[in-house]
Amino acid sequence: MIFIIPLDNVMLSSSDGVQFLVQGRFEIISLSGSFLLAEDGDTRSRTGGLSVALAGSDGRVLGGCVAGMLMAATPVQV
């Protein structure tokens, strides 16, 4: 199955840590990531990340690490 979820304005981070805002409407073509939750007494921590590949209406394909919220541009049903 392929799910097309339109997004508006996405904040990404490149491999060298530089963050950039991608403006416009994009569709998710790949979404992957992992998180590890750890507890030490009363302290909880989370490590990991989420990567995304996006396609623009003009045919551009770009991606990176998600550095902000992914907000659907239209209603999404899972």
Secondary structure, 3 states (H helix, E strand, C coil): CCCCCEEEEEEEECCCCCEEEEEEEEEEEEEEEEEEEEEECCEEEEEEEEEEEEEECCCCEEEEEECCCCCECCCCCC
